[in-house]
Amino acid sequence: MTDTNPPPSPVRGLRRFWAWPEELRQAGILGINDRNVTFIQANNPRKFYPRVDNKLLTKQVCQAHDIPVPETYGVLSTHGDVKKFNQTLGHLREFVAKPANGAAGRGIAVIADRVGDSFYTSGGREILWSDFRYHLSTTISGLYSLGGQEDVVIVERRIVSHPTMMSLAVEGTPDIRVIVYRGVPAMAMIRLPTRLSGGKANLHQGAVAAAIDLATGKTFGGVSENRAITHHPDTGNVIAGIEIPSWRELLDAAMRLSDALDMGYVGIDFVIDAQTGPVVLEANARPGLAIQLAHRQGILPRLRYIDAASEAKRTGQRRWELITGLAESDDQDESLRILA
């Protein structure tokens, strides 16, 4: 009979800074293999992947269901479109240019101002027209696309973040990721840009993540570069206790988009616009697992809780009962928080 208990620490009294695989499983930590097979493969039909992999298609789905997205100024699909940029879109002083089939924030250029042939990022970095034109051309050639295939560039309105959000960020716009399982929000976090991340809200580039309580929309915890933190490394602001504006509207949009995409396990990214409220940036059929670090808790118990609910509770207004139940189960089982 195989002993499933983890071996003891080799030095008595020495504190371990890691967890054994069996300890992680017992704590409900979702691993990448389990995520891929049990949740993504089983719940996300392959034929619907283009709806999330292509940001243009995602926008179309959102618009068809009255879910707010940033206004599209133009689409550059050929190198000829890049040459005509100053003729067709040269009047824009602030905008976002991003690959339609990009991932992990690669290739996104956030332009906050333009003076002549100089473009300026939200962090104040200058980009000359010659360099920006090269960036657009390489994006179309597929430098940032999934699989390296030819791509298109979406030029859209730059979101002006809600003041509550901007007080938490450095050189960029915070975004919010919601994991939706079988139509029910299971876990959420806010990602905060830092100087290290270059103003981008991507954790692998150095951004900060804070967990969000599903029932209240308030932040707690915090992680950066796989280390638990309580304050933003650049501003020194406390991460916990921030109430996300229009939280119920955001969760409602996440649930409606999940239904429209026909995806059973999906990550949906939002920003909070100062004027229009929650706006969808993109959806992801393969959302990462770092959200568990932000919560210092595994997501598996939440997914099982949703699985155990009746089909009726996973539709319409009954979903809010499940969201409340998820928050209450968190309060009752602090033993899962082994990642602190």
C-alpha positions as semicolon CSV with decimal commas, in nm:
position;residue;x (nm);y (nm);z (nm)
1;M;0,000;0,000;0,000
2;T;0,140;0,336;-0,103
3;D;0,193;0,593;0,171
4;T;0,029;0,916;0,058
5;N;0,150;1,121;0,353
6;P;0,418;1,378;0,261
7;P;0,762;1,318;0,404
8;P;0,859;1,524;0,708
9;S;1,096;1,817;0,689
10;P;1,456;1,686;0,680
11;V;1,553;1,924;0,961
12;R;1,336;1,923;1,275
13;G;1,186;2,263;1,348
14;L;1,281;2,405;1,007
15;R;0,998;2,597;0,843
16;R;0,916;2,484;0,491
17;F;0,861;2,746;0,221
18;W;0,682;2,505;-0,011
19;A;0,390;2,262;-0,007
20;W;0,399;1,898;-0,114
21;P;0,173;1,801;-0,410
22;E;-0,056;1,598;-0,184
23;E;-0,093;1,896;0,049
24;L;-0,188;2,116;-0,246
25;R;-0,448;1,865;-0,364
26;Q;-0,597;1,839;-0,017
27;A;-0,615;2,217;-0,001
28;G;-0,811;2,233;-0,325
29;I;-0,540;2,383;-0,545
30;L;-0,622;2,340;-0,914
31;G;-0,321;2,228;-1,118
32;I;-0,263;2,283;-1,487
33;N;-0,329;1,923;-1,596
34;D;-0,654;1,904;-1,401
35;R;-0,754;2,245;-1,535
36;N;-0,689;2,141;-1,894
37;V;-0,865;1,802;-1,884
38;T;-1,137;1,827;-1,620
39;F;-1,251;2,183;-1,676
40;I;-1,131;2,330;-2,007
41;Q;-1,156;2,025;-2,231
42;A;-1,481;1,908;-2,072
43;N;-1,657;2,245;-2,073
44;N;-1,519;2,448;-2,365
45;P;-1,620;2,314;-2,708
46;R;-1,328;2,348;-2,947
47;K;-1,549;2,498;-3,220
48;F;-1,618;2,803;-2,998
49;Y;-1,253;2,888;-2,926
50;P;-1,237;3,154;-3,201
51;R;-1,499;3,351;-3,007
52;V;-1,243;3,416;-2,734
53;D;-0,911;3,377;-2,916
54;N;-1,006;3,651;-3,165
55;K;-1,077;3,978;-2,985
56;L;-1,275;4,110;-3,281
57;L;-1,516;3,818;-3,257
58;T;-1,538;3,864;-2,880
59;K;-1,635;4,226;-2,937
60;Q;-1,903;4,124;-3,183
61;V;-2,051;3,878;-2,934
62;C;-2,050;4,148;-2,664
63;Q;-2,215;4,404;-2,889
64;A;-2,485;4,155;-2,992
65;H;-2,576;4,110;-2,623
66;D;-2,544;4,475;-2,513
67;I;-2,230;4,412;-2,309
68;P;-2,005;4,724;-2,307
69;V;-1,671;4,708;-2,491
70;P;-1,426;4,985;-2,591
71;E;-1,524;5,169;-2,908
72;T;-1,333;5,046;-3,215
73;Y;-1,172;5,326;-3,418
74;G;-1,030;5,107;-3,690
75;V;-0,882;4,770;-3,788
76;L;-0,547;4,737;-3,965
77;S;-0,541;4,412;-4,158
78;T;-0,268;4,477;-4,420
79;H;0,068;4,650;-4,433
80;G;-0,099;4,900;-4,667
81;D;-0,334;4,994;-4,383
82;V;-0,028;5,069;-4,169
83;K;0,111;5,302;-4,436
84;K;-0,224;5,486;-4,443
85;F;-0,243;5,513;-4,063
86;N;-0,177;5,887;-4,057
87;Q;-0,445;5,942;-4,321
88;T;-0,717;5,733;-4,159
89;L;-0,640;5,749;-3,787
90;G;-0,381;6,025;-3,760
91;H;-0,629;6,253;-3,582
92;L;-0,626;6,030;-3,274
93;R;-0,420;6,154;-2,981
94;E;-0,497;5,868;-2,743
95;F;-0,590;5,510;-2,824
96;V;-0,498;5,145;-2,775
97;A;-0,352;4,931;-3,054
98;K;-0,359;4,556;-2,991
99;P;-0,335;4,229;-3,184
100;A;-0,671;4,058;-3,237
101;N;-0,519;3,717;-3,163
102;G;-0,264;3,812;-2,899
103;A;-0,226;3,665;-2,552
104;A;-0,083;3,758;-2,212
105;G;-0,081;4,129;-2,297
106;R;0,189;4,093;-2,562
107;G;0,187;4,349;-2,842
108;I;-0,054;4,593;-2,676
109;A;0,042;4,959;-2,715
110;V;-0,141;5,210;-2,496
111;I;-0,096;5,559;-2,637
112;A;-0,189;5,843;-2,401
113;D;-0,084;6,134;-2,624
114;R;0,064;6,222;-2,960
115;V;0,266;6,525;-3,064
116;G;0,368;6,526;-3,429
117;D;0,563;6,207;-3,501
118;S;0,600;6,121;-3,134
119;F;0,361;5,889;-2,946
120;Y;0,364;5,881;-2,566
121;T;0,261;5,589;-2,346
122;S;0,067;5,631;-2,022
123;G;0,400;5,608;-1,841
124;G;0,546;5,894;-2,047
125;R;0,772;5,685;-2,271
126;E;0,820;5,831;-2,619
127;I;0,774;5,615;-2,929
128;L;0,875;5,761;-3,264
129;W;0,645;5,709;-3,563
130;S;0,904;5,493;-3,737
131;D;0,917;5,258;-3,436
132;F;0,541;5,256;-3,394
133;R;0,489;5,178;-3,762
134;Y;0,733;4,888;-3,730
135;H;0,542;4,762;-3,425
136;L;0,213;4,768;-3,619
137;S;0,368;4,586;-3,914
138;T;0,523;4,311;-3,702
139;T;0,191;4,266;-3,522
140;I;0,016;4,208;-3,855
141;S;0,292;3,964;-3,950
142;G;0,197;3,755;-3,646
143;L;0,475;3,835;-3,397
144;Y;0,231;3,837;-3,105
145;S;-0,047;3,610;-3,228
146;L;-0,133;3,264;-3,101
147;G;0,055;3,017;-3,322
148;G;0,244;3,292;-3,504
149;Q;-0,025;3,329;-3,770
150;E;-0,091;3,655;-3,955
151;D;-0,298;3,891;-3,746
152;V;-0,482;4,223;-3,752
153;V;-0,445;4,528;-3,529
154;I;-0,747;4,664;-3,344
155;V;-0,730;5,037;-3,275
156;E;-0,979;5,126;-3,003
157;R;-1,069;5,385;-2,743
158;R;-0,833;5,414;-2,451
159;I;-1,024;5,352;-2,131
160;V;-1,007;5,626;-1,868
161;S;-1,012;5,426;-1,549
162;H;-1,240;5,502;-1,255
163;P;-1,066;5,724;-0,995
164;T;-1,092;5,448;-0,733
165;M;-0,894;5,220;-0,961
166;M;-0,635;5,475;-1,063
167;S;-0,534;5,534;-0,702
168;L;-0,408;5,175;-0,698
169;A;-0,208;5,172;-1,021
170;V;0,119;5,296;-1,163
171;E;0,169;5,383;-1,531
172;G;-0,131;5,185;-1,650
173;T;-0,491;5,075;-1,609
174;P;-0,593;4,811;-1,354
175;D;-0,810;4,529;-1,482
176;I;-1,031;4,270;-1,318
177;R;-1,034;3,898;-1,400
178;V;-1,341;3,688;-1,323
179;I;-1,333;3,309;-1,359
180;V;-1,681;3,192;-1,461
181;Y;-1,765;2,822;-1,430
182;R;-2,086;2,681;-1,574
183;G;-2,229;3,032;-1,584
184;V;-2,142;3,119;-1,222
185;P;-1,854;3,349;-1,112
186;A;-1,619;3,129;-0,909
187;M;-1,326;3,359;-0,828
188;A;-1,212;3,713;-0,907
189;M;-0,905;3,932;-0,870
190;I;-0,784;4,278;-0,963
191;R;-0,449;4,315;-1,135
192;L;-0,256;4,634;-1,068
193;P;0,021;4,763;-1,298
194;T;0,361;4,846;-1,151
195;R;0,678;5,008;-1,278
196;L;0,827;4,661;-1,308
197;S;0,540;4,548;-1,533
198;G;0,581;4,854;-1,755
199;G;0,228;4,973;-1,685
200;K;0,070;4,642;-1,792
201;A;-0,164;4,441;-1,571
202;N;0,003;4,105;-1,636
203;L;0,125;3,909;-1,337
204;H;0,409;3,733;-1,517
205;Q;0,550;4,075;-1,605
206;G;0,548;4,197;-1,245
207;A;0,199;4,334;-1,181
208;V;0,027;4,300;-0,843
209;A;-0,285;4,090;-0,788
210;A;-0,540;4,127;-0,511
211;A;-0,830;3,892;-0,444
212;I;-1,188;4,019;-0,462
213;D;-1,467;3,895;-0,240
214;L;-1,747;3,787;-0,474
215;A;-2,029;3,892;-0,242
216;T;-1,905;4,241;-0,154
217;G;-1,665;4,339;-0,433
218;K;-1,397;4,432;-0,179
219;T;-1,030;4,345;-0,217
220;F;-0,823;4,139;0,025
221;G;-0,489;3,961;0,025
222;G;-0,228;4,042;-0,236
223;V;0,057;3,886;-0,430
224;S;0,343;4,006;-0,648
225;E;0,614;3,793;-0,808
226;N;0,474;3,491;-0,623
227;R;0,516;3,660;-0,284
228;A;0,237;3,761;-0,048
229;I;0,219;4,139;-0,002
230;T;-0,013;4,389;0,167
231;H;0,094;4,717;0,000
232;H;0,156;4,822;-0,358
233;P;0,535;4,809;-0,412
234;D;0,547;5,148;-0,587
235;T;0,278;5,362;-0,423
236;G;0,281;5,206;-0,077
237;N;-0,100;5,204;-0,081
238;V;-0,280;4,931;0,111
239;I;-0,421;4,672;-0,129
240;A;-0,698;4,531;0,090
241;G;-1,033;4,694;0,160
242;I;-1,089;4,863;-0,177
243;E;-1,450;4,842;-0,297
244;I;-1,475;4,781;-0,673
245;P;-1,726;5,022;-0,831
246;S;-2,036;4,876;-1,005
247;W;-1,945;4,528;-0,882
248;R;-2,287;4,370;-0,931
249;E;-2,307;4,508;-1,287
250;L;-1,964;4,362;-1,359
251;L;-2,060;4,014;-1,238
252;D;-2,386;4,033;-1,433
253;A;-2,193;4,117;-1,752
254;A;-1,952;3,828;-1,684
255;M;-2,240;3,581;-1,652
256;R;-2,416;3,707;-1,964
257;L;-2,098;3,692;-2,170
258;S;-2,021;3,339;-2,050
259;D;-2,367;3,233;-2,168
260;A;-2,323;3,408;-2,502
261;L;-1,982;3,248;-2,563
262;D;-2,111;2,896;-2,477
263;M;-1,795;2,839;-2,277
264;G;-1,823;2,654;-1,946
265;Y;-1,486;2,756;-1,800
266;V;-1,370;3,102;-1,903
267;G;-1,178;3,401;-1,770
268;I;-1,328;3,741;-1,851
269;D;-1,125;4,060;-1,814
270;F;-1,283;4,398;-1,734
271;V;-1,179;4,755;-1,676
272;I;-1,391;5,008;-1,488
273;D;-1,439;5,309;-1,715
274;A;-1,491;5,642;-1,539
275;Q;-1,799;5,715;-1,754
276;T;-1,958;5,384;-1,860
277;G;-1,860;5,150;-1,574
278;P;-1,750;4,789;-1,637
279;V;-1,618;4,730;-1,989
280;V;-1,505;4,394;-2,129
281;L;-1,147;4,386;-2,256
282;E;-1,128;4,020;-2,358
283;A;-1,216;3,663;-2,268
284;N;-0,983;3,367;-2,222
285;A;-1,067;2,999;-2,267
286;R;-0,747;2,901;-2,083
287;P;-0,736;3,134;-1,781
288;G;-0,423;3,106;-1,569
289;L;-0,399;2,966;-1,219
290;A;-0,229;3,258;-1,043
291;I;-0,566;3,382;-0,921
292;Q;-0,533;3,114;-0,650
293;L;-0,217;3,286;-0,527
294;A;-0,401;3,616;-0,502
295;H;-0,667;3,446;-0,289
296;R;-0,413;3,228;-0,108
297;Q;-0,672;2,959;-0,158
298;G;-0,752;2,685;-0,408
299;I;-1,038;2,722;-0,653
300;L;-1,135;2,352;-0,661
301;P;-1,377;2,366;-0,363
302;R;-1,562;2,649;-0,536
303;L;-1,586;2,458;-0,863
304;R;-1,716;2,152;-0,679
305;Y;-1,966;2,369;-0,493
306;I;-2,101;2,494;-0,828
307;D;-2,107;2,138;-0,967
308;A;-2,314;2,024;-0,670
309;A;-2,581;2,289;-0,727
310;S;-2,893;2,204;-0,922
311;E;-2,921;2,319;-1,284
312;A;-3,194;2,565;-1,180
313;K;-2,954;2,744;-0,946
314;R;-2,701;2,788;-1,224
315;T;-2,939;2,998;-1,434
316;G;-3,097;3,341;-1,406
317;Q;-3,126;3,521;-1,074
318;R;-3,065;3,199;-0,877
319;R;-2,698;3,237;-0,958
320;W;-2,670;3,515;-0,702
321;E;-2,759;3,260;-0,432
322;L;-2,459;3,053;-0,538
323;I;-2,232;3,358;-0,532
324;T;-2,343;3,434;-0,177
325;G;-2,295;3,070;-0,083
326;L;-1,940;3,072;-0,218
327;A;-1,853;3,372;-0,001
328;E;-2,003;3,208;0,308
329;S;-1,817;2,880;0,249
330;D;-1,491;3,076;0,232
331;D;-1,555;3,225;0,576
332;Q;-1,625;2,883;0,722
333;D;-1,315;2,707;0,587
334;E;-1,008;2,909;0,665
335;S;-0,802;2,588;0,660
336;L;-0,775;2,617;0,285
337;R;-0,564;2,932;0,306
338;I;-0,228;2,753;0,303
339;L;-0,065;2,990;0,058
340;A;-0,033;3,281;0,299
